[in-house]
Amino acid sequence: MELDDLYRRVIMDHYKNPRNRGTFDGDAVTVNLNNPSCGDRITLQLKVEEGVVQDAKFQGEGCSISLSSASMMTDAVKGKTMEEAMGMAENFSCMMRGQDVDFDYDDIEALSGVKKFPARIKCATLAWNAMRKGLERPESND
């Protein structure tokens, strides 16, 4: 099996069987973002306690890249400090710019091929941008 085929399967698995889809009851950092160029939209919720992302959930509509990226990101940031999660978001941005980076959560690397399609990079980064926005001001809800 070629690497591109494996990556495609990982992306489709997260799209068809999203991890952490849903919403929280009660307090959570909530960020709503959309990508007007293609119609992707996401509502991301983060439970942050004592500087650690305890849990993350998302709702939204969009393409397989956008929703699978949200699924992967919400899984990957659980248990990470805010600084670690922000570092992961920076690494993801670097990967979208074509730089080699490693992730503790290997599924994220399946999105590395998106960099070949500049119009799709916004799809892949939507959830990550929502997470950054939420962690920059975790005490406020948007």
Phi, psi and omega per residue, in radians:
M1 nan 2.297 3.130
E2 -1.343 2.711 -3.104
L3 -1.043 -0.729 3.129
D4 -1.059 -0.674 3.125
D5 -1.174 -0.729 3.098
L6 -1.071 -0.805 3.124
Y7 -1.069 -0.716 3.116
R8 -1.051 -0.726 3.135
R9 -1.139 -0.705 3.126
V10 -1.120 -0.792 3.131
I11 -1.064 -0.803 -3.128
M12 -1.170 -0.575 3.086
D13 -1.109 -0.778 3.116
H14 -1.190 -0.540 3.123
Y15 -1.247 -0.799 -3.094
K16 -1.388 -0.485 -3.115
N17 -2.260 1.155 -3.044
P18 -1.111 2.413 3.049
R19 -1.524 2.494 3.000
N20 1.152 0.474 3.080
R21 -1.388 2.321 3.128
G22 2.465 -2.893 3.137
T23 -2.378 2.825 3.078
F24 -1.697 2.560 2.904
D25 -1.513 2.420 3.108
G26 1.596 -2.881 -3.035
D27 -1.230 2.374 3.030
A28 -2.841 2.596 2.996
V29 -1.195 2.192 -3.080
T30 -2.157 2.249 3.131
V31 -2.271 2.279 3.051
N32 -1.925 2.181 3.079
L33 -2.358 2.687 3.041
N34 -2.483 2.791 3.095
N35 -1.973 1.671 -3.044
P36 -1.109 -0.368 -3.110
S37 -1.246 -0.421 3.137
C38 -2.292 -0.130 3.091
G39 1.637 -0.011 3.088
D40 -1.136 2.465 3.046
R41 -2.561 2.589 -3.090
I42 -2.496 2.515 2.910
T43 -2.027 2.039 -3.124
L44 -1.897 2.356 3.065
Q45 -2.158 2.362 3.133
L46 -2.191 2.330 2.986
K47 -1.723 1.909 -3.112
V48 -2.020 2.155 3.116
E49 -2.314 2.232 3.117
E50 0.894 0.723 3.064
G51 1.369 0.187 -3.127
V52 -2.136 2.363 3.066
V53 -1.332 1.809 -3.109
Q54 -1.348 -0.626 -3.100
D55 -2.772 2.791 3.139
A56 -2.608 2.459 3.097
K57 -2.462 2.774 3.099
F58 -2.527 2.739 2.985
Q59 -2.345 2.692 3.060
G60 2.858 -3.138 3.103
E61 -2.352 2.516 3.108
G62 2.895 -2.943 -3.098
C63 -1.355 3.009 -3.124
S64 -1.087 -0.614 3.141
I65 -1.154 -0.845 -3.107
S66 -1.068 -0.864 -3.055
L67 -1.313 -0.612 3.090
S68 -1.207 -0.632 3.082
S69 -1.097 -0.724 3.095
A70 -1.093 -0.733 3.113
S71 -1.068 -0.826 -3.129
M72 -1.128 -0.787 -3.095
M73 -1.102 -0.789 -3.113
T74 -1.113 -0.606 3.071
D75 -1.186 -0.766 -3.008
A76 -1.220 -0.553 -3.032
V77 -1.539 -0.192 3.132
K78 -1.063 2.263 3.128
G79 1.470 -0.032 3.140
K80 -1.577 2.597 3.006
T81 -1.200 2.848 3.105
M82 -1.027 -0.699 3.135
E83 -1.121 -0.741 3.115
E84 -1.113 -0.746 3.136
A85 -1.114 -0.730 3.094
M86 -1.124 -0.660 3.080
G87 -1.102 -0.684 3.083
M88 -1.106 -0.695 3.115
A89 -1.115 -0.688 3.098
E90 -1.152 -0.742 3.086
N91 -1.065 -0.678 3.122
F92 -1.109 -0.749 3.094
S93 -1.062 -0.734 3.106
C94 -1.073 -0.725 3.113
M95 -1.084 -0.699 3.123
M96 -1.168 -0.385 3.076
R97 -1.571 0.066 3.066
G98 1.667 0.129 3.123
Q99 -1.525 2.598 3.101
D100 -1.429 2.186 3.083
V101 -2.436 2.756 3.095
D102 -1.978 2.535 3.095
F103 -2.151 2.509 3.036
D104 -1.100 -0.536 -3.117
Y105 -1.761 1.694 -2.947
D106 -1.059 -0.481 -3.102
D107 -1.005 -0.510 -3.106
I108 -1.018 -0.594 -3.133
E109 -1.083 -0.343 3.097
A110 -1.095 -0.397 3.138
L111 -1.499 0.004 -3.094
S112 -1.075 -0.511 -3.140
G113 -1.219 -0.253 -3.133
V114 -1.072 -0.511 -3.108
K115 -1.034 -0.347 3.101
K116 -1.291 -0.240 -3.086
F117 -2.177 1.467 -3.028
P118 -0.896 -0.586 -3.137
A119 -1.172 -0.362 -3.100
R120 -1.635 -0.175 -3.118
I121 -1.056 -0.672 3.102
K122 -1.092 -0.574 3.095
C123 -1.123 -0.824 -3.088
A124 -1.184 -0.560 -3.048
T125 -1.616 -0.090 -3.065
L126 -0.980 -0.906 -3.121
A127 -1.137 -0.662 3.133
W128 -1.142 -0.691 3.097
N129 -1.152 -0.648 3.081
A130 -1.114 -0.725 3.130
M131 -1.112 -0.779 3.097
R132 -1.005 -0.829 -3.118
K133 -1.052 -0.747 3.137
G134 -1.158 -0.674 -3.114
L135 -1.388 -0.367 3.076
E136 -1.180 -0.544 3.133
R137 -2.435 1.182 -3.026
P138 -1.140 -0.308 -3.114
E139 -1.403 -0.210 -3.105
S140 -1.924 2.643 3.061
N141 -1.956 2.405 3.108
D142 -1.711 nan nan
